[in-house]
Amino acid sequence: MSQLRLNPLNGRWVTIVAERAERPMDFAPRTSQVEVNPSVVCRFCPGNEAYEPVATLEMPDETGHWSVRVVPNKYPAFFGDEPMAVTHRGPVFTEANASGLHEVVVLSPEHDGSWADLSDIGAAQVMEALRDRMERHARAGRIRYTQAIVNHGREAGASIAHPHGQLLGIPFVPGEILDEEAGFARFEGSCLLCTTIEAERVTGERVVHDDGEVVVVSPYWSGTPFELLVLPVEHAGHLPEAKPDTIDGVGRALRSVLARLRDRVGDVAYNLVFHSAPHKHNGQFHWHAHVWPKLTTIAGFERGTGVFVNVVPPEQATLYLNDDGS
């Protein structure tokens, strides 16, 4: 039986179609490689630092070499110090300057790997780098929101195979975040995601990871197969406000669940997206991360309606991810 489920974060319905559910092993792992020409020098590998602009942040490993590196994007989508100025060119033609900051976060010196391959220290350092740079973005008056993302695989939007993410400091608050802020405001009396943690712990049906510091669930309102929602237990609206143990714990939890996703489903492409409260907003919010594996194609119905159809119910996805084969 098909079922509609409401995503309280953004107020949108999703459709769970259990009868159409494919067996998880029927999803093919990604096969396309990011680099077309393997002889091209990887500018993110150690020894090739001169190919990139001067780093804005480096995290050292135990040998003194860099473990995580943040550099300005050579081809920024947002760039410049001027405030956002809106210009009307006609009755339906409105534009503005795309000022802001755009940085690349090199997750590891290892070329062949991903977040799933990071050590405990490496995973923690990536999160610490995100925190430190988001703090810097917040001090730039022209930046109202910073979006941290990791695209793993060509199907997810990666153009370079070396594990990396991006930080985009933009001069407006995007609609997705405004929708989530509205979701928190509608949930009167308590925090929407604190309540989600409590409710999911009670049922246990969709909990993929729970170490006391971080809870990862395949959310009840999953719009895509094997979607994951990463929830720090400690309540904080802004990622940079989180305690160091929480920051590090999220990095390790992500490493664990992404490794499990790869082990159980295959080396699938995915988008990892962090949502934090806008820099100068102090309303109700609880920072978190989304993992959206690219296992199905967004088709005409989804594009036309904004209603996603999920053919693997989150309860089934959780059972599969938690099955250790014993």
Secondary structure, 3 states (H helix, E strand, C coil): CEEEEEECCCCEEEEEEHHHCCCHHHCCCCCCCCCCCCCCCCCCCCCCHHHCCCCCEEEECCCCCEEEEEEECCCCCCCECCCCCEEEEECCEEEECCCEEEEEEECCCCCCCCHHHCCHHHHHHHHHHHHHHHHHHHHCCCCCEEEEEEEECHHHCCCCCCCEEEEEEECCCCHHHHHHHHHHHHCCCCCHHHHHHHHHHHHCCCEEEECCCEEEECCCCCCCCCCEEEEECCCCCCHHHCCHHHHHHHHHHHHHHHHHHHHHHCCCCEEEEEECCCCCCCCCCCCEEEEEECCCCCCHHHHHHCCEEECCCHHHHHHHHHCCCC
